[in-house]
Amino acid sequence: MLTVLAWLCSSMLLSVSGGKLPEAEVEIDVLHRPFLCRRKTKYGDMLLVHHELYFENGTMLYTSRTDGDRHAMWFTLGIMEVLKGWDKGLQDMCSGEKRKLVVPPALAYGKEGKGKIPPESTLTFVVELLNIKNGPRSHESFQEMDLNDDWRLSMQEVCTNTHTAFRKLSHLES
Ligand SMILES: *[C@@H]1O[C@H](CO)[C@@H](O)[C@H](O)[C@H]1NC(C)=O
């Protein structure tokens, strides 16, 4: 029974993820959480942010604060308007919240790099969320996207658990 489940899981995982390795993750560190949080960011929202960008060695490459508040930026979350690392790392965030994101190259500028950013760079962003607005797209479609994403994650979790159970069991039997 477990063998069948494990086999089913591996073939399902392969078909879901196209046989690729699990996708890279963003490391999220909440630096400041506001006392009041009326609403949290979700896919499709428009976000106004200030940000700083650091290399792995700690050197700062960019700050949006050089000129007062003039370089704060609006973008839409979850539609790849920004780096994948931002789309993944700036969800469920409150207005006034500040996060540090450590973004692996696969979710940033990858093998090519860009401008002053060398290939295969892990980048650190400090992002402060100033404002949230409803985005131009319908919320429903983004919730669907989110659901799909969740389904995939939970499938992986289920399968990981099955594999572990299977390993434990065969260990007991031998
Ligand atoms: C830090 O890393 C960046 C990118 O690799 C490089 O351009 C810069 O010179 C480095 N700075 C120091 C102080 O090592």
The ligand as an SDF file (V2000), in Angstrom:
LIG
                    3D

 14 14  0  0  0  0  0  0  0  0999 V2000
   31.0240   43.1720   -3.0710 C   0  0  0  0  0  0  0  0  0  0  0  0
   30.4860   42.3700   -4.1080 O   0  0  0  0  0  0  0  0  0  0  0  0
   30.2320   43.0760   -5.3120 C   0  0  0  0  0  0  0  0  0  0  0  0
   29.5860   42.1010   -6.2740 C   0  0  0  0  0  0  0  0  0  0  0  0
   30.2650   40.8940   -6.3530 O   0  0  0  0  0  0  0  0  0  0  0  0
   31.5240   43.6740   -5.8670 C   0  0  0  0  0  0  0  0  0  0  0  0
   31.2570   44.3890   -7.0420 O   0  0  0  0  0  0  0  0  0  0  0  0
   32.1320   44.5980   -4.8120 C   0  0  0  0  0  0  0  0  0  0  0  0
   33.3500   45.0880   -5.2570 O   0  0  0  0  0  0  0  0  0  0  0  0
   32.3050   43.8490   -3.4950 C   0  0  0  0  0  0  0  0  0  0  0  0
   32.7580   44.7810   -2.4790 N   0  0  0  0  0  0  0  0  0  0  0  0
   33.7170   44.5040   -1.6090 C   0  0  0  0  0  0  0  0  0  0  0  0
   34.0410   45.5610   -0.6150 C   0  0  0  0  0  0  0  0  0  0  0  0
   34.3040   43.4280   -1.6100 O   0  0  0  0  0  0  0  0  0  0  0  0
  1  2  1  0
  1 10  1  0
  2  3  1  0
  3  4  1  0
  3  6  1  0
  4  5  1  0
  6  7  1  0
  6  8  1  0
  8  9  1  0
  8 10  1  0
 10 11  1  0
 11 12  1  0
 12 13  1  0
 12 14  2  0
M  END
$$$$
